[in-house]
Amino acid sequence: MKMNDSKMNDKEKKLISSLRKNGREKIKKIAEDNNIPVSTMFDLLHRLEDKGFIEHKTHINFEKIGYPIKQFFAVKSTPSTRDKLKNFLETKSNINNLHIINSGFDFHFEALFKNQKEAQEFQELLEERSLTTEKNIYNVIDTLAKEKFMTEEEHFD
């Protein structure tokens, strides 16, 4: 069974959706629940890992460990400061995700803070460095869905 970079067979979809629902689920139980031999399920898992379709990461509840403030930023810079801004953002330990984006902005990132004062100090540091020409900041009030995509087989269609 050969898998190209975008098509997955039904067994692979079942494995991925099961792992997305509960990444700690035993492969044996996933195989049993889907009527697939355990050895086949392990082979699928290894193949998906080798292709880079699956990575194993730990998801952290940042609020519970003392980082209740989550903000999303969209920032714009000048061509001459873009690399400096990128380097600055890459060095900040409170940035969880950093993306290059389009639509008039250069970067989008998620930052986590222990309190509002720390968040404000970070925003002031961005201003002091004069690395951005425009920024939009969004405070996350509540998370309604998290890691939901591809938890059901119909998501693959």
C-alpha positions as CSV (number, residue, x, y, z in Angstrom):
1,M,0.0,0.0,0.0
2,K,1.6,3.2,-1.2
3,M,0.6,6.6,0.1
4,N,1.3,9.8,-1.8
5,D,1.6,13.2,-0.2
6,S,-2.1,14.0,-0.1
7,K,-4.2,10.9,-0.4
8,M,-4.8,8.6,2.6
9,N,-6.7,5.3,2.6
10,D,-9.6,4.7,5.0
11,K,-7.4,2.9,7.6
12,E,-5.0,5.8,7.7
13,K,-7.9,8.2,8.1
14,K,-9.3,6.1,11.0
15,L,-6.0,6.1,12.7
16,I,-5.4,9.8,12.4
17,S,-8.9,10.7,13.5
18,S,-8.6,8.4,16.5
19,L,-5.3,9.9,17.5
20,R,-6.6,13.4,17.1
21,K,-9.5,12.6,19.5
22,N,-7.2,11.0,22.0
23,G,-3.4,11.0,21.3
24,R,-2.9,8.7,24.3
25,E,-5.1,6.0,23.1
26,K,-3.4,2.6,22.7
27,I,-2.8,1.5,19.1
28,K,-4.2,-1.9,20.1
29,K,-7.5,-0.4,21.1
30,I,-7.7,1.8,18.0
31,A,-7.1,-1.4,15.9
32,E,-9.8,-3.3,17.8
33,D,-12.3,-0.5,17.6
34,N,-11.8,-0.3,13.8
35,N,-11.6,-4.0,13.1
36,I,-8.0,-3.7,11.8
37,P,-5.2,-6.0,12.7
38,V,-2.8,-4.5,15.3
39,S,0.2,-5.2,13.2
40,T,-1.4,-3.3,10.3
41,M,-2.2,-0.4,12.5
42,F,1.4,-0.2,13.8
43,D,2.7,-0.3,10.2
44,L,0.3,2.5,9.3
45,L,1.5,4.6,12.3
46,H,5.1,4.2,11.4
47,R,4.5,5.0,7.8
48,L,2.5,8.2,8.7
49,E,5.3,9.2,11.1
50,D,8.0,8.6,8.4
51,K,6.1,10.7,5.9
52,G,5.8,13.5,8.4
53,F,2.0,13.3,8.6
54,I,2.1,12.7,12.3
55,E,4.3,14.4,14.9
56,H,4.1,13.7,18.6
57,K,3.9,16.8,20.8
58,T,2.7,17.6,24.3
59,H,-0.2,20.0,24.6
60,I,0.0,22.1,27.7
61,N,-2.8,23.8,29.6
62,F,-0.9,27.1,29.9
63,E,-3.6,28.6,32.2
64,K,-3.2,25.9,34.7
65,I,0.6,26.3,34.9
66,G,0.4,30.1,35.5
67,Y,0.0,31.7,32.0
68,P,-3.7,32.7,31.8
69,I,-3.2,35.6,29.4
70,K,-3.2,34.5,25.7
71,Q,-2.9,37.1,23.0
72,F,-2.7,36.9,19.2
73,F,-0.8,39.5,17.3
74,A,-0.8,40.5,13.7
75,V,2.2,42.8,13.0
76,K,3.5,44.7,10.0
77,S,7.0,46.0,9.5
78,T,9.0,47.8,6.9
79,P,11.2,45.8,4.5
80,S,14.3,47.1,6.2
81,T,13.1,46.0,9.7
82,R,11.4,42.7,8.8
83,D,14.4,40.5,9.6
84,K,15.1,42.3,12.8
85,L,11.5,41.8,13.9
86,K,11.6,38.1,12.9
87,N,14.8,37.6,15.0
88,F,13.3,39.6,17.9
89,L,10.2,37.5,17.9
90,E,12.1,34.2,17.6
91,T,14.0,35.0,20.7
92,K,11.0,35.7,23.0
93,S,10.2,32.7,25.2
94,N,6.6,33.6,25.7
95,I,5.8,33.3,22.0
96,N,4.2,29.9,21.4
97,N,3.5,30.0,17.6
98,L,5.0,32.4,15.0
99,H,3.8,32.5,11.4
100,I,4.7,34.5,8.3
101,I,1.4,35.8,6.9
102,N,0.0,37.9,4.0
103,S,-2.9,40.4,3.7
104,G,-0.9,43.4,4.6
105,F,0.8,42.0,7.7
106,D,4.1,40.2,8.0
107,F,3.8,38.0,11.1
108,H,1.1,36.4,13.2
109,F,1.9,35.0,16.6
110,E,0.5,33.7,19.8
111,A,2.0,34.9,23.0
112,L,1.3,33.8,26.6
113,F,1.8,35.8,29.7
114,K,1.6,35.3,33.5
115,N,-0.4,38.6,34.0
116,Q,-1.7,41.7,32.2
117,K,1.4,43.7,33.3
118,E,3.7,41.3,31.6
119,A,1.6,41.4,28.4
120,Q,1.7,45.2,28.5
121,E,5.5,45.3,29.0
122,F,5.9,43.0,26.0
123,Q,3.7,45.4,23.9
124,E,5.8,48.4,25.1
125,L,9.0,46.6,24.2
126,L,7.6,46.1,20.7
127,E,6.9,49.8,20.5
128,E,10.3,50.8,22.0
129,R,12.2,48.7,19.4
130,S,10.3,50.4,16.6
131,L,10.1,47.2,14.7
132,T,6.5,47.4,13.8
133,T,4.5,49.9,11.7
134,E,1.2,48.5,12.6
135,K,-0.1,45.8,15.0
136,N,-3.4,44.3,15.9
137,I,-3.7,42.5,19.3
138,Y,-6.5,40.1,20.2
139,N,-7.0,38.9,23.7
140,V,-8.4,35.4,23.9
141,I,-11.4,35.4,26.2
142,D,-12.4,31.7,25.9
143,T,-11.4,28.8,23.7
144,L,-14.4,27.2,22.1
145,A,-12.6,24.5,20.1
146,K,-9.1,23.2,20.2
147,E,-7.3,20.7,18.0
148,K,-10.7,19.8,16.4
149,F,-9.7,19.5,12.7
150,M,-9.4,15.9,11.5
151,T,-11.0,14.3,14.5
152,E,-13.7,12.8,12.3
153,E,-13.3,10.9,9.1
154,E,-15.6,13.3,7.1
155,H,-13.0,16.0,7.8
156,F,-10.8,14.3,5.2
157,D,-13.3,14.9,2.3
